[in-house]
């Protein structure tokens, strides 16, 4: 919720009382994914944990002192580009049977 408190792009000040409302405020008030990920509250460690959780990042080769936040932001954006859009039903897994 503290990240939602930092979003000041909206014309009217929005307040969030729950996690879901906070996510809505963050998404509504952020100009871009890059702008959101570059915020001070989003730490390098958060990006590393997210990428590792999604199996898109090798934590054994991670060098925190040499890896920049900008590099991690680019990797998150690259990962998101590989994912189908929310609600996109055009990509059906190979093992998923469709009924016609």
Secondary structure, 3 states (H helix, E strand, C coil): CHHHHHCCCCCCCCCCCCHHHHHHHHHHHCCCHHHHHCCCCCCHHHHHHHHHHCCCCCHHHCCCCCCCHHHHHHHHHHHHHHCCCCCCCCCCCCCCCCCC
